[in-house]
Amino acid sequence: MFNLGKTPDRHGRVLMQDPPIARFLFQSTLASWGWLVLRVWVGLQFLQAGWTKFNEPAWMDGSGKGILGFWTSALGTTASGAPIITYDWYRSFLQLLVNSHAEGWFSKVIVAGELAVGLGLILGAFVGVAAAGGFLLNTAFLLAGTTSTDPVLAVMGILLILAWKNAGYVGLDRFLLPALGTPWSHPELKQPSTPAREPAVATTH
């Protein structure tokens, strides 16, 4: 499945090449058309969620009532008395945000994050970064005990992170990534200098 490099380095290590299917999915520009469909779909989910919150005063009027209600619910317990949040460290983090009254500015961060992720994925601009941001948001919601579309979007986000090199090729990344020197720019090889030829000395007979 893997092709090992023929020549080990001075430490005895060899380079394991990706299998053909991985090279096609995560390096080929042809596969970027499939990633276009996926990233636009995922981007629309984030854009719609962010736009809905943007038009709700509970999220944008500075009171933070929208996110505060979510935090309060997540910090509660189930009908059996078990905490909704499984991990104590995440429960403590949300409790810290509630106690410090961070809901006013944090709600706007969530809205801005969802809109940025959605636009980045749809336009194909820094897809890897946008997908990582979306995965972070989905993970935060999952840790708080919610499901909805978050599990599916999280898996899609992981795939788009892996496909950061070609997922945005049919998009702005085709121009943005080369401008940053990655991943399609290659260093120019210096041509070996040819020694100057000595002028021929005329001989007389």
N, C-alpha and C positions, 0 to 999 in steps of 0.2 A: 504493500500500500504506500509505503514511503520509499523514496529514493535517497539513499545516503550519499553524501558527497564522497568523491573518490579520494581526495587528498585531505588528510587531517591537518589541523594547524599545529603550531609548535607545542601546544598543550595536549595534543592527541584527540581534540574534539573534531567532530564532523558536522556538517550542516544537513538537517533533515528537511527535504523539500516537501511542500504541500502536495497532496494528491491532486490529480487533474480536476476533479469536481470542485475542490476548494479553490483552485486557481481560477476556474471559470466563474464561480459565484462571486469571489471577492477581489478579482483582478481584471476580469474581462470587461471591455466596454460594451460588449453585446449583452451581458447580463444586466447592465445598468438600466435597460428598458424594463426589466422585471422589477428592479428596485424602485424605478420611478413610480410604478403602480402602488407598490407597498408603502413607500414613504409619503406619497400624496394622501393615501387613505389614512395613515396614522396621523399625518399633519392636520388633516381635516378634523379628526377627533379632538386634538388639542386646541385647534383654532376655535372650534365651536364651543368647547368647554370654557375657554378663556373669554371669548366674546360674550357668552351668556353671563358670566360673572362680572365682566366689565360694565354691563348694563344693569346690574343689580346694586342698588344703594347699600345693601347690607355688606357688600364687598368693597365698595369704592368710596363711601362717604367718610371714611376715617374711623368709624366706630368699630369695624371689624366683627360685626355681629355674625356674619356668615361663617368665618373661620372659627370664631369662638364657640359657636354652637356645635361645630364639628369636633373641636377639641374636647368640649365638655362631654359629648356623647361617647367619644373614644375613651375617655378616662373613667367611664362608668363600668358596670358589670353586666354580665348576662343574667338570664332568668335564674340560673343555677347558682349565681353568686360569684362566678369566676370572672376575673378581669378580662375586658375585651382585648386589651393590648397584652400580648404574650410576654414581651421582653420588658423587664423592669427598667432598663436604661432608657428605652424609648418613652416609657410612661413618665419617667422623671424628666425627660427633655420637654415633653408637652406640658407637664405641670409647671416647669420653669417658665415656659412661654406664657402660660396663663397667669402665673403669679406676678410676672413682670409686665403684664398688660401689653404684650407685643402684638396683639391681634390687629391693631390699627394699621401698622406698617407691613406686617407679615402677610396680610390678606392681599395687599397690592403687589407684593413680591410674587405670590402664587399666580395672580392674574397675569402679570407681566411675563412670568416664566412660561405659562401655558401659551400665551400669544407668540412669544419668541420661538418656542419649540415648533409650534404649528407653522409659522411663516418660514422658518429655516428649513424644515422638511419639505414643504410644498415647493419652495423656490430652489431647493437643492443647494443651499448655502451653508457650508460647514456642517454637513449632514452628521458626521461623527459626533461633533460637539452638541448639536441639537438633539440627537438621539440619546446621548448621555444625560442631558438635562431632562428629557422626557422620562428616561428610566429612573432617574432620581426622584422625580415627582411620583411616578407610579409606585416605587418602592416605599416612599413615605406614606402614601395612602394605604398600601397593603399592610405595613407595620401597624397602622392605626386600626386595623381590623376590617377595612372595607374591601370589597371585591369588585363588583360591577365589571367594567371592561379592563380594569387595571392589570390582571394577570396576562391577558392577551396582548395588551399594549406593551407590557414589560418584555415579553418574549420577542415581539416585533422590534422593540428598541435594541435588544441585544444583537439581533441579526443585522440591524442597520449600523450599529457600532462596528461590528466585524467587517462590514462592507463600506467602511468610510472612504476607501480609495476610489471606488467606482460607483457607489450608490448615487452620488450627485453629478456624475458625468453628463447626464442629460439634465443639466441645470447650471447654476452659477458656479458650482465647484469645478467645472471644466476650466474655468478661468481663474477662480480664486486660489485653488490649491497650487497650480503651477506658479502663480505669482509669489507664493510663499516658499517655493522651491521644493514642493512635495506634491504628489509622489511621482510625477512623470518627468521631472527634469533630471537630466543626467550630466555629470561633469564631463567637460570636453577633455578628451585625451590629448595630451601634448604629443605632437609629432616628433619623432626622434630627429635631432638635428644632424644633418649630413655634413661631414667635414668638407671644408672648401677645397676644391681641386686646385692644385698648383698649376699655374699657366705653363703651357708647353713651351719648352725652350727650343728655339729654332736651331737646327744644326746645319753646318755647311759641309759639303763634300769637297 
